[in-house]
Amino acid sequence: MAQGTIDTGTAVRPAVPARRRAQVGRVHPLVALLWLAPALVLILGVVLFPAVKLFQASRGQFSITGLRTGDAGWGNYAKVLEHPDLPTVLTNTVIWVVAVVAFTILLSLGIAQFLAKDFPGRRLVRWAVIVPWAASLIVTSQLFVLLYDYNYGIINHVLQQLHLISAPVDFLGNDSWTMFSMVVVGIFVSLPFTVFVFIAGLNAIPTDVMEASRVDGAGPWQRYRFITLPLLRPALMVATVLNVIYVFNSFPIIYTLNDRNPGFTHDTTITFMYKLAFKSQEKDVGMSAAAGIFNVLLILVVVAIYLKIINARAEATK
């Protein structure tokens, strides 16, 4: 047999060098870069470039028309931290995010458990649940403005007809009701996404695990607590993280429902940033950009802390 060949029993073929075998299935870096180029261009254009421009704007001075007039250094950041309404805005942000996300998660768990069962008309109910998600946030928020209206809102009309209230409630003008009214809308628009995330998680739970728990005598609450919830942990993590980001950055709901109120009494950091640039007396674009940088850092810190807690719990249960 000639040197450099392999006898297969039926035919003789050249031996493949080891180096060539190692390269089989590998993609050249330039080819991989070519395939990734559209995504990289999108990330550079939509994420990195605006982030760089935002940081540059946060260190600049601007005229009332938005033209850059000079450098401000770190002065804009100092002005944001020294703003008298900042504590109120931060408190509103915490209440808004925690209340909407917590109640959304709790309600979605129950709704998803119901919609995961087989019953007549389940498809229609699922379609109805997804409608608030498909609708524009501006349209939904404006609809609730009409529902909450002091004089002609249907909510006040129904509550008076049921004799639950004796006089109309100013849901959007009374400081005691404004945040509550906005949280209700936030939960309403957050439910569809969260419900379908949990439905997907419930459908991924193996049926044989549930059957085995029934055979072992586990009750409904025990099955839900010790089997369903632990197996739903990935879905819970995804739903919580994404809802925190979405709710934190939810501008249309807060602005539409709270636009009639002066000052920053019911604003969160996202509408606070907008009002600094376009609604305040100063109309300070640089200060608004600095507040935007703080917003990005704040949401990154919150998500990082949550992921660290989840990972620590997952390690503890192993």
Secondary structure, 3 states (H helix, E strand, C coil): CCCCEEECCCCEEECCCHHHHHHCCCCCHHHHHHHHHHHHHHHHHHHHHHHHHHHHHHCEEECCCCCEEEECCCHHHHHHHCCCCHHHHHHHHHHHHHHHHHHHHHHHHHHHHHHCCCCCCHHHHHHHHHHHHHCCHHHHHHHHHHHHCCCCCHHHHHHHHCCCCCCCCCCCCCHHHHHHHHHHHHHHHHHHHHHHHHHHHHHCCCHHHHHHHHHCCCCHHHHHHHHHHHHCHHHHHHHHHHHHHHHHCCHHHHHHHHCCCCCCCCCCHHHHHHHHHHCCCCCCHHHHHHHHHHHHHHHHHHHHHHHHHHHHHHHHHC
